[in-house]
Amino acid sequence: MATPQSYTPGGEHIAVPDDLPSDVHAVLTQLLDETEAAIQAEEFDTVRQTIETATTVSQNKLPESDRRAQLLHGCGAVTAAIAAEDGVDADLTIEYVRAMAQRLPQ
């Protein structure tokens, strides 16, 4: 399997591993599962907590890569979606969570 490539701000080409450590994968998978369940149950305080934790894990445990950027973008989108003053679009928010889960290797 080819190793994905990424670029540093200086333009250097660096290799980025395609897999995640199993503990990081397990934590992110669990957090995203809990987030989806909390959205369905309309427990938005739980959603905030799980997404905040997923953001922290992604920032601290993932190398600079497209996957990291996509997960952080998704966490931000979920945070914004549940902050909507005119109500939460649960279906859209769940789609963001599912899209993030698809970014995790199987």
Biotite code that builds the C-alpha atoms (Angstrom):
import biotite.structure as struc

atoms = struc.array([
    struc.Atom([0.000, 0.000, 0.000], chain_id="A", res_id=1, res_name="MET", atom_name="CA", element="C"),
    struc.Atom([1.341, 3.406, -0.916], chain_id="A", res_id=2, res_name="ALA", atom_name="CA", element="C"),
    struc.Atom([1.964, 5.917, 1.831], chain_id="A", res_id=3, res_name="THR", atom_name="CA", element="C"),
    struc.Atom([-0.001, 9.150, 1.395], chain_id="A", res_id=4, res_name="PRO", atom_name="CA", element="C"),
    struc.Atom([2.066, 12.265, 0.971], chain_id="A", res_id=5, res_name="GLN", atom_name="CA", element="C"),
    struc.Atom([1.704, 15.639, 2.640], chain_id="A", res_id=6, res_name="SER", atom_name="CA", element="C"),
    struc.Atom([3.535, 18.934, 2.444], chain_id="A", res_id=7, res_name="TYR", atom_name="CA", element="C"),
    struc.Atom([4.993, 21.049, 5.205], chain_id="A", res_id=8, res_name="THR", atom_name="CA", element="C"),
    struc.Atom([4.565, 24.821, 5.130], chain_id="A", res_id=9, res_name="PRO", atom_name="CA", element="C"),
    struc.Atom([8.073, 25.047, 3.659], chain_id="A", res_id=10, res_name="GLY", atom_name="CA", element="C"),
    struc.Atom([7.027, 22.833, 0.767], chain_id="A", res_id=11, res_name="GLY", atom_name="CA", element="C"),
    struc.Atom([8.915, 19.764, 1.944], chain_id="A", res_id=12, res_name="GLU", atom_name="CA", element="C"),
    struc.Atom([7.375, 16.451, 0.976], chain_id="A", res_id=13, res_name="HIS", atom_name="CA", element="C"),
    struc.Atom([6.787, 14.167, 3.970], chain_id="A", res_id=14, res_name="ILE", atom_name="CA", element="C"),
    struc.Atom([5.257, 10.706, 4.273], chain_id="A", res_id=15, res_name="ALA", atom_name="CA", element="C"),
    struc.Atom([2.113, 10.428, 6.371], chain_id="A", res_id=16, res_name="VAL", atom_name="CA", element="C"),
    struc.Atom([1.118, 6.981, 7.620], chain_id="A", res_id=17, res_name="PRO", atom_name="CA", element="C"),
    struc.Atom([-2.235, 5.766, 6.303], chain_id="A", res_id=18, res_name="ASP", atom_name="CA", element="C"),
    struc.Atom([-3.149, 3.966, 9.506], chain_id="A", res_id=19, res_name="ASP", atom_name="CA", element="C"),
    struc.Atom([-3.932, 5.120, 13.015], chain_id="A", res_id=20, res_name="LEU", atom_name="CA", element="C"),
    struc.Atom([-2.671, 3.606, 16.233], chain_id="A", res_id=21, res_name="PRO", atom_name="CA", element="C"),
    struc.Atom([-5.325, 1.152, 17.392], chain_id="A", res_id=22, res_name="SER", atom_name="CA", element="C"),
    struc.Atom([-6.001, 3.038, 20.627], chain_id="A", res_id=23, res_name="ASP", atom_name="CA", element="C"),
    struc.Atom([-6.594, 6.329, 18.784], chain_id="A", res_id=24, res_name="VAL", atom_name="CA", element="C"),
    struc.Atom([-8.832, 4.560, 16.262], chain_id="A", res_id=25, res_name="HIS", atom_name="CA", element="C"),
    struc.Atom([-10.829, 2.945, 19.078], chain_id="A", res_id=26, res_name="ALA", atom_name="CA", element="C"),
    struc.Atom([-11.259, 6.228, 20.970], chain_id="A", res_id=27, res_name="VAL", atom_name="CA", element="C"),
    struc.Atom([-12.365, 8.190, 17.899], chain_id="A", res_id=28, res_name="LEU", atom_name="CA", element="C"),
    struc.Atom([-14.743, 5.421, 16.820], chain_id="A", res_id=29, res_name="THR", atom_name="CA", element="C"),
    struc.Atom([-16.306, 5.293, 20.279], chain_id="A", res_id=30, res_name="GLN", atom_name="CA", element="C"),
    struc.Atom([-16.618, 9.081, 20.466], chain_id="A", res_id=31, res_name="LEU", atom_name="CA", element="C"),
    struc.Atom([-18.289, 9.300, 17.056], chain_id="A", res_id=32, res_name="LEU", atom_name="CA", element="C"),
    struc.Atom([-20.689, 6.457, 17.931], chain_id="A", res_id=33, res_name="ASP", atom_name="CA", element="C"),
    struc.Atom([-21.577, 8.206, 21.201], chain_id="A", res_id=34, res_name="GLU", atom_name="CA", element="C"),
    struc.Atom([-22.008, 11.500, 19.366], chain_id="A", res_id=35, res_name="THR", atom_name="CA", element="C"),
    struc.Atom([-24.432, 10.009, 16.855], chain_id="A", res_id=36, res_name="GLU", atom_name="CA", element="C"),
    struc.Atom([-26.461, 8.346, 19.615], chain_id="A", res_id=37, res_name="ALA", atom_name="CA", element="C"),
    struc.Atom([-26.565, 11.602, 21.586], chain_id="A", res_id=38, res_name="ALA", atom_name="CA", element="C"),
    struc.Atom([-27.770, 13.553, 18.534], chain_id="A", res_id=39, res_name="ILE", atom_name="CA", element="C"),
    struc.Atom([-30.555, 11.038, 17.990], chain_id="A", res_id=40, res_name="GLN", atom_name="CA", element="C"),
    struc.Atom([-31.528, 11.321, 21.673], chain_id="A", res_id=41, res_name="ALA", atom_name="CA", element="C"),
    struc.Atom([-31.309, 15.147, 21.486], chain_id="A", res_id=42, res_name="GLU", atom_name="CA", element="C"),
    struc.Atom([-28.736, 15.150, 24.301], chain_id="A", res_id=43, res_name="GLU", atom_name="CA", element="C"),
    struc.Atom([-26.779, 18.112, 23.007], chain_id="A", res_id=44, res_name="PHE", atom_name="CA", element="C"),
    struc.Atom([-24.664, 18.598, 26.129], chain_id="A", res_id=45, res_name="ASP", atom_name="CA", element="C"),
    struc.Atom([-23.320, 15.090, 25.527], chain_id="A", res_id=46, res_name="THR", atom_name="CA", element="C"),
    struc.Atom([-22.757, 15.930, 21.852], chain_id="A", res_id=47, res_name="VAL", atom_name="CA", element="C"),
    struc.Atom([-20.722, 18.994, 22.879], chain_id="A", res_id=48, res_name="ARG", atom_name="CA", element="C"),
    struc.Atom([-18.615, 16.913, 25.265], chain_id="A", res_id=49, res_name="GLN", atom_name="CA", element="C"),
    struc.Atom([-17.928, 14.066, 22.830], chain_id="A", res_id=50, res_name="THR", atom_name="CA", element="C"),
    struc.Atom([-17.111, 16.402, 19.939], chain_id="A", res_id=51, res_name="ILE", atom_name="CA", element="C"),
    struc.Atom([-14.858, 18.503, 22.148], chain_id="A", res_id=52, res_name="GLU", atom_name="CA", element="C"),
    struc.Atom([-13.005, 15.333, 23.146], chain_id="A", res_id=53, res_name="THR", atom_name="CA", element="C"),
    struc.Atom([-12.811, 14.143, 19.515], chain_id="A", res_id=54, res_name="ALA", atom_name="CA", element="C"),
    struc.Atom([-11.349, 17.531, 18.586], chain_id="A", res_id=55, res_name="THR", atom_name="CA", element="C"),
    struc.Atom([-8.730, 17.250, 21.324], chain_id="A", res_id=56, res_name="THR", atom_name="CA", element="C"),
    struc.Atom([-7.803, 13.680, 20.347], chain_id="A", res_id=57, res_name="VAL", atom_name="CA", element="C"),
    struc.Atom([-7.526, 14.669, 16.680], chain_id="A", res_id=58, res_name="SER", atom_name="CA", element="C"),
    struc.Atom([-5.352, 17.688, 17.483], chain_id="A", res_id=59, res_name="GLN", atom_name="CA", element="C"),
    struc.Atom([-3.069, 15.835, 19.885], chain_id="A", res_id=60, res_name="ASN", atom_name="CA", element="C"),
    struc.Atom([-2.845, 12.323, 18.486], chain_id="A", res_id=61, res_name="LYS", atom_name="CA", element="C"),
    struc.Atom([-3.069, 12.628, 14.702], chain_id="A", res_id=62, res_name="LEU", atom_name="CA", element="C"),
    struc.Atom([-0.187, 13.779, 12.530], chain_id="A", res_id=63, res_name="PRO", atom_name="CA", element="C"),
    struc.Atom([-0.651, 16.745, 10.220], chain_id="A", res_id=64, res_name="GLU", atom_name="CA", element="C"),
    struc.Atom([-2.556, 15.205, 7.312], chain_id="A", res_id=65, res_name="SER", atom_name="CA", element="C"),
    struc.Atom([-5.694, 15.447, 5.208], chain_id="A", res_id=66, res_name="ASP", atom_name="CA", element="C"),
    struc.Atom([-7.431, 13.020, 7.576], chain_id="A", res_id=67, res_name="ARG", atom_name="CA", element="C"),
    struc.Atom([-6.659, 15.211, 10.582], chain_id="A", res_id=68, res_name="ARG", atom_name="CA", element="C"),
    struc.Atom([-7.856, 18.328, 8.752], chain_id="A", res_id=69, res_name="ALA", atom_name="CA", element="C"),
    struc.Atom([-11.070, 16.590, 7.663], chain_id="A", res_id=70, res_name="GLN", atom_name="CA", element="C"),
    struc.Atom([-11.817, 15.324, 11.161], chain_id="A", res_id=71, res_name="LEU", atom_name="CA", element="C"),
    struc.Atom([-11.189, 18.742, 12.686], chain_id="A", res_id=72, res_name="LEU", atom_name="CA", element="C"),
    struc.Atom([-13.398, 20.345, 10.026], chain_id="A", res_id=73, res_name="HIS", atom_name="CA", element="C"),
    struc.Atom([-16.157, 17.843, 10.819], chain_id="A", res_id=74, res_name="GLY", atom_name="CA", element="C"),
    struc.Atom([-15.871, 18.497, 14.553], chain_id="A", res_id=75, res_name="CYS", atom_name="CA", element="C"),
    struc.Atom([-16.198, 22.216, 13.870], chain_id="A", res_id=76, res_name="GLY", atom_name="CA", element="C"),
    struc.Atom([-19.215, 21.637, 11.632], chain_id="A", res_id=77, res_name="ALA", atom_name="CA", element="C"),
    struc.Atom([-20.968, 19.554, 14.299], chain_id="A", res_id=78, res_name="VAL", atom_name="CA", element="C"),
    struc.Atom([-20.202, 22.177, 16.941], chain_id="A", res_id=79, res_name="THR", atom_name="CA", element="C"),
    struc.Atom([-21.668, 24.899, 14.711], chain_id="A", res_id=80, res_name="ALA", atom_name="CA", element="C"),
    struc.Atom([-24.709, 22.787, 13.818], chain_id="A", res_id=81, res_name="ALA", atom_name="CA", element="C"),
    struc.Atom([-25.677, 22.151, 17.429], chain_id="A", res_id=82, res_name="ILE", atom_name="CA", element="C"),
    struc.Atom([-25.220, 25.828, 18.291], chain_id="A", res_id=83, res_name="ALA", atom_name="CA", element="C"),
    struc.Atom([-27.930, 26.885, 15.835], chain_id="A", res_id=84, res_name="ALA", atom_name="CA", element="C"),
    struc.Atom([-30.426, 29.178, 17.502], chain_id="A", res_id=85, res_name="GLU", atom_name="CA", element="C"),
    struc.Atom([-33.283, 28.085, 15.253], chain_id="A", res_id=86, res_name="ASP", atom_name="CA", element="C"),
    struc.Atom([-32.971, 24.404, 16.155], chain_id="A", res_id=87, res_name="GLY", atom_name="CA", element="C"),
    struc.Atom([-30.622, 21.594, 15.319], chain_id="A", res_id=88, res_name="VAL", atom_name="CA", element="C"),
    struc.Atom([-30.859, 19.791, 11.991], chain_id="A", res_id=89, res_name="ASP", atom_name="CA", element="C"),
    struc.Atom([-30.237, 16.331, 13.431], chain_id="A", res_id=90, res_name="ALA", atom_name="CA", element="C"),
    struc.Atom([-30.063, 14.622, 10.038], chain_id="A", res_id=91, res_name="ASP", atom_name="CA", element="C"),
    struc.Atom([-27.391, 17.000, 8.755], chain_id="A", res_id=92, res_name="LEU", atom_name="CA", element="C"),
    struc.Atom([-25.435, 16.772, 11.992], chain_id="A", res_id=93, res_name="THR", atom_name="CA", element="C"),
    struc.Atom([-25.518, 12.967, 11.902], chain_id="A", res_id=94, res_name="ILE", atom_name="CA", element="C"),
    struc.Atom([-24.254, 13.067, 8.306], chain_id="A", res_id=95, res_name="GLU", atom_name="CA", element="C"),
    struc.Atom([-21.230, 15.081, 9.460], chain_id="A", res_id=96, res_name="TYR", atom_name="CA", element="C"),
    struc.Atom([-20.556, 12.485, 12.173], chain_id="A", res_id=97, res_name="VAL", atom_name="CA", element="C"),
    struc.Atom([-20.900, 9.605, 9.705], chain_id="A", res_id=98, res_name="ARG", atom_name="CA", element="C"),
    struc.Atom([-18.601, 11.352, 7.215], chain_id="A", res_id=99, res_name="ALA", atom_name="CA", element="C"),
    struc.Atom([-15.973, 11.677, 9.942], chain_id="A", res_id=100, res_name="MET", atom_name="CA", element="C"),
    struc.Atom([-16.354, 7.988, 10.819], chain_id="A", res_id=101, res_name="ALA", atom_name="CA", element="C"),
    struc.Atom([-15.748, 7.121, 7.160], chain_id="A", res_id=102, res_name="GLN", atom_name="CA", element="C"),
    struc.Atom([-12.403, 8.958, 7.364], chain_id="A", res_id=103, res_name="ARG", atom_name="CA", element="C"),
    struc.Atom([-11.178, 6.387, 9.875], chain_id="A", res_id=104, res_name="LEU", atom_name="CA", element="C"),
    struc.Atom([-9.482, 3.336, 8.374], chain_id="A", res_id=105, res_name="PRO", atom_name="CA", element="C"),
    struc.Atom([-11.413, 0.092, 8.644], chain_id="A", res_id=106, res_name="GLN", atom_name="CA", element="C"),
])
